[in-house]
């Protein structure tokens, strides 16, 4: 039996999905305001996901714009068989992998740790900063596929079945990638923050 908070979360999620569907229907009628609403809603989530996957700031904006332009230019390609978020993350993942293949020289974004939060809170202490730095370093050593699974799971709260749709692979592959990613992070973060992984 679901608790009150879980029922409210489920209702909120359902309402969000229904609102996304209404906005997509308006976009099909070329409603620019509906597109702007969805753009503002998904842009931060997709940008964070792409930064974690690509680790190349010069590609993130381009891939993000290409992803959201699919929604504007081809809204009928969204069939509604999945949530809009799943569809957009799938497009972002595929465009990110295509952009990575086109990139000649892999350049790691060494300033990624500085971009986690544009406005750090005043009460943030040195222990939090050290833990975040250790986590970012450990995440940067994962493959893009492993980083994507961790990012979608922990930062976007997307389940394995949706991640499998996004990454176009079996659910068992997602589980295996998560297993290996967690094992790597535990090893990298031993004695620091590895217990929460």
BELURJO-V410896 format. One record per backbone hydrogen bond with DSSP energy under -1.0 kcal/mol. CO is the residue of the C=O (numbers start at 0). NH is the residue of the N-H. Records with the same first field share a line. If there is no record, write none. Layout:
# BELURJO-V410896
CO->NH / NH
This chain:
# BELURJO-V410896
2->6
3->7
4->8
5->9
6->10
7->11
8->12
9->13
10->14
11->15
12->16
13->17
14->18
15->19
16->20
17->21
18->22
19->23
20->24
21->25
22->26
23->27
25->30
26->29
30->34
31->35
32->36
33->37
34->38
35->39
36->40
37->41
38->42
41->45
42->46
43->47
44->48
45->49
46->50
47->51
48->52
49->53
50->54
55->58 / 59
58->62
59->63
60->64
61->65
62->66
63->67
64->68
65->69
67->71
68->72
69->73
73->76
74->77
82->86
83->87
84->88
85->89
86->90
87->91
88->92
89->93
90->94
91->95
92->96
93->97
94->98
95->99
96->100
97->101
98->102
107->109
108->111
110->113
111->114
120->123
124->128
125->129
126->130
127->131
128->132
129->133
130->134
131->135
132->136
133->137
134->138
135->139
138->141
142->146
143->147
144->148
145->149
146->150
147->151
148->152
149->153
150->154
151->157
158->162
159->163
160->164
161->165
162->166
163->168
169->173
170->174
171->175
172->176
173->177
174->178
175->179
176->180
177->181
178->182
179->183
180->184
181->185
182->186
183->187
184->188
188->191 / 193
192->195
